């Protein structure tokens, strides 16, 4: 028999959510947990059970312990499923592959491992007040060592034990997302003049930099370890030649239809384009410098349109 203790939490509803499952079998105790942006408490309660069941062998005998009436009563009393149909499908499949018994527990009633799951879920949700309260309750019932706050506080790329991890965005809806970034390569007036005249021996500086920026955007997930690979709809890289101070100002825009933002792709496009300009011009100007690479606007997702300058 395997026991799975689950809980979910949400900082706002909708808001950033956390889920946790503590699995106890003949080998020992194994906690699982993660976070999702722009979600609800009910979805986190469901995801905790799904993740817990999917982590145990098929055909196993499992008891799921949860304080969620939404989950337990839907699975045992056939409550109507008017929402979250995608997760209900996953939960049905996970439960059908195993011999599952459902146990409804009362929240914060002293069930040690449910309290541990609650602590982990609250920490993942980034709700410091909830996490602290849950940790305090878990510690008083289960002894020292329970409910240690996650390293990094509410950082989305830091797990419960301080490890780096890729954020789970699988439950977020796909939306149209746009990001624009800028940066500058500061140089001498003579170098800027050579770029204008297309007089560098290596070739067309801006043409090569434009292609390099697009390629950089397309390969962002290979360069930034925890970045999600995105299907890019469009990437543009444009240049403005400025005389005072002498500089090439780079503007990159990236577009995607995806579950997470495209800011990193726009920033990478600017950075790689700037490095390419530097590389092609460094033989004539050792004092060049790259400055001001930053995000200037973004749109799409939960935060909507954001104008930074």
C-alpha positions in Angstrom: 0.0 0.0 0.0 1.2 3.5 -0.9 0.0 6.7 0.8 0.0 10.0 -1.1 -0.6 13.1 0.9 -1.5 16.2 -1.2 -2.2 19.9 -1.0 -2.4 22.9 -3.2 -2.1 26.7 -2.5 -2.5 29.9 -4.5 -1.2 33.4 -3.9 -4.4 35.1 -5.2 -7.1 33.3 -7.0 -6.1 33.4 -9.8 -2.5 33.9 -9.1 0.8 32.0 -8.6 0.1 28.6 -7.4 2.0 25.8 -5.7 1.3 22.0 -5.4 2.8 19.3 -3.3 2.5 15.6 -2.8 4.3 13.5 -0.1 4.6 9.8 -1.1 5.1 7.2 1.5 5.8 3.6 0.5 7.9 0.7 1.7 11.1 2.5 0.8 10.4 5.7 2.7 9.1 9.3 2.2 9.4 11.2 -1.1 8.1 14.8 -1.4 7.3 16.3 -4.8 6.4 19.9 -5.4 6.2 22.7 -8.0 4.6 25.9 -9.0 2.4 27.3 -11.8 1.8 30.9 -12.8 -1.7 32.4 -13.2 -3.7 29.5 -11.8 -6.3 28.7 -9.2 -6.5 26.9 -5.9 -8.7 24.1 -7.3 -6.3 23.5 -10.1 -3.4 23.2 -7.7 -5.3 20.7 -5.5 -6.0 18.6 -8.6 -2.4 18.9 -9.9 -1.0 17.7 -6.5 -3.1 14.5 -6.7 -2.2 14.0 -10.4 1.5 14.4 -9.8 1.4 12.1 -6.8 -0.5 9.4 -8.6 1.7 9.6 -11.7 4.8 9.2 -9.5 3.8 5.7 -8.3 3.7 2.5 -10.3 0.6 1.6 -12.3 -1.6 -1.1 -10.7 -0.4 0.0 -7.2 -2.7 0.2 -4.3 -2.8 3.9 -3.3 -4.6 5.9 -0.7 -4.9 9.6 -1.5 -5.1 11.9 1.5 -6.4 15.4 0.7 -8.3 18.2 2.4 -9.9 19.3 -0.9 -13.6 18.6 -0.9 -13.5 19.7 -4.6 -11.2 16.8 -5.5 -12.5 14.1 -3.1 -16.2 14.7 -3.6 -15.8 14.9 -7.4 -14.0 11.6 -7.5 -16.3 9.8 -5.0 -19.7 11.5 -5.3 -19.7 12.5 -8.9 -19.8 16.3 -8.4 -20.3 18.1 -11.7 -17.2 19.0 -13.6 -18.0 22.4 -15.0 -14.4 23.6 -15.1 -10.8 22.3 -15.3 -11.8 19.5 -17.7 -8.2 19.2 -18.9 -7.1 18.2 -15.4 -10.0 16.0 -14.8 -9.0 13.9 -17.8 -5.5 13.5 -16.5 -6.7 12.7 -13.0 -9.2 10.1 -14.3 -6.4 8.4 -16.3 -4.0 8.4 -13.4 -6.6 7.0 -11.0 -7.9 4.4 -13.5 -4.4 2.9 -13.8 -4.1 2.3 -10.1 -6.3 1.0 -7.3 -7.1 4.2 -5.5 -8.8 4.8 -2.2 -9.8 8.4 -1.4 -9.5 9.8 2.2 -10.8 13.3 3.0 -8.9 14.9 5.8 -9.7 18.1 7.6 -7.3 21.0 6.9 -4.7 21.8 9.6 -6.1 19.0 11.8 -2.7 17.6 12.7 -2.2 15.0 10.0 1.6 15.4 9.8 2.2 14.6 6.2 -0.7 16.7 4.9 0.8 19.6 6.9 4.1 19.0 5.2 2.4 19.0 1.8 0.6 22.2 2.8 3.9 23.8 3.8 5.6 22.9 0.5 2.6 24.0 -1.6 2.5 27.4 0.2 6.2 27.9 -0.3 5.9 27.1 -4.0 3.0 29.6 -4.3 5.3 32.3 -2.9 2.8 33.1 -0.2 5.2 33.9 2.6 2.6 34.4 5.2 0.9 31.1 4.4 4.2 29.3 4.2 5.4 30.7 7.5 2.1 29.8 9.2 2.1 26.3 7.7 5.7 25.8 8.7 5.0 26.8 12.2 2.1 24.5 12.5 3.9 21.6 10.9 6.9 22.2 13.1 4.9 22.2 16.3 3.2 18.9 15.4 6.1 17.1 13.6 9.2 18.4 15.4 12.1 20.4 14.2 13.2 20.3 10.6 9.7 20.6 9.1 8.6 23.5 6.9 12.0 25.1 6.2 11.5 28.0 3.9 12.6 27.5 0.3 15.9 29.1 -0.6 15.4 32.2 -2.7 11.9 33.0 -1.2 9.5 33.4 -4.1 12.0 32.9 -6.9 10.3 30.8 -9.6 13.5 29.1 -10.7 14.6 27.8 -7.3 13.1 24.7 -5.9 12.2 23.7 -2.3 15.7 22.6 -1.5 17.4 25.5 -3.2 18.0 23.6 -6.5 17.7 25.3 -9.9 14.7 24.1 -11.8 12.7 24.9 -14.9 9.3 26.3 -14.0 6.3 24.1 -15.0 4.2 26.1 -17.4 2.2 23.2 -18.7 -1.1 24.3 -17.2 -1.0 27.9 -18.5 -3.0 28.9 -21.5 -1.3 29.8 -24.7 -1.5 33.5 -25.6 -0.1 35.9 -28.1 3.1 37.4 -26.6 5.4 40.2 -27.8 8.6 41.6 -26.3 10.9 44.4 -27.4 14.4 45.0 -26.2 17.1 47.6 -26.9 20.8 48.0 -26.5 23.7 50.1 -27.9 27.2 49.6 -29.2 29.2 52.8 -28.4 32.1 53.5 -30.7 34.3 56.1 -32.3 32.9 58.4 -35.0 35.4 56.9 -37.4 34.1 53.4 -36.8 30.5 54.6 -37.2 31.5 56.1 -40.5 33.0 52.9 -41.8 29.7 51.1 -40.9 27.7 53.7 -42.8 29.9 53.2 -45.8 29.9 49.4 -45.5 33.7 49.6 -45.7 34.8 46.8 -43.3 36.8 44.0 -44.8 34.7 41.4 -43.0 31.6 42.5 -44.9 28.2 44.0 -44.2 28.4 44.7 -40.4 24.7 45.4 -39.9 23.5 42.6 -42.3 25.5 40.0 -40.5 24.5 41.4 -37.1 20.8 41.2 -38.1 21.1 37.5 -39.0 23.1 36.8 -35.9 20.4 38.5 -33.7 17.7 36.4 -35.3 19.7 33.2 -34.8 20.4 34.2 -31.2 16.7 34.5 -30.5 16.0 31.1 -32.1 18.6 29.5 -29.9 17.9 31.2 -26.6 16.8 28.0 -24.8 20.2 26.5 -25.7 22.0 29.4 -24.2 20.0 30.1 -21.1 19.8 26.9 -19.1 16.3 27.3 -17.5 14.6 29.0 -20.5 11.7 27.2 -22.2 12.1 26.5 -25.9 9.5 28.7 -27.7 8.0 28.5 -31.2 8.8 31.9 -32.5 6.3 33.5 -34.8 8.6 36.4 -35.8 11.9 38.1 -34.8 13.0 41.5 -36.2 16.3 43.2 -35.5 16.7 46.9 -36.5 19.5 49.4 -36.2 19.7 53.2 -35.8 23.0 55.0 -36.4 23.4 57.8 -33.9 26.1 60.5 -34.1 26.2 61.9 -30.5 27.6 59.9 -28.9 28.6 57.7 -31.9 26.7 54.4 -31.6 24.6 51.7 -33.2 21.3 51.4 -31.3 19.8 48.0 -31.7 16.1 47.2 -31.4 14.8 43.6 -31.4 11.2 42.4 -31.3 10.2 38.8 -30.7 6.7 37.3 -31.1 5.3 34.0 -30.1 2.0 32.2 -29.3 3.0 30.2 -26.2 2.5 29.6 -22.4 5.4 31.8 -21.3 6.9 35.1 -22.3 9.3 35.9 -25.1 11.4 38.5 -23.2 14.6 36.4 -23.1 14.5 35.9 -26.9 14.3 39.6 -27.5 17.1 40.3 -25.1 19.2 37.6 -26.6 18.7 38.9 -30.1 19.9 42.4 -29.0 22.9 40.9 -27.1 24.1 38.6 -30.0 23.6 41.4 -32.6 25.7 43.7 -30.4 28.4 41.1 -29.9 28.5 40.6 -33.7 29.0 44.3 -34.3 31.8 44.3 -31.7 33.5 41.3 -33.3 33.3 42.7 -36.8 34.6 46.2 -35.8 37.0 45.5 -33.0 40.1 45.5 -35.3 39.6 49.3 -35.9 38.2 50.3 -32.5 39.4 48.8 -29.3 37.4 51.2 -27.1 33.9 50.0 -28.2 31.5 49.0 -25.5 28.1 47.5 -25.3 25.6 49.3 -23.1 22.0 49.5 -22.0 20.7 46.1 -23.0 17.2 46.1 -21.5 13.6 45.1 -22.0 11.5 48.1 -23.1 8.0 46.6 -23.5 6.1 43.4 -23.4 2.5 42.2 -23.8 0.5 39.0 -23.4 0.0 36.6 -20.5 -1.3 37.4 -17.1 0.5 40.8 -16.8 -0.8 42.1 -20.0 0.9 45.1 -21.7 3.9 46.5 -19.8 5.7 49.6 -21.0 9.1 50.2 -19.4 10.2 53.3 -21.3 
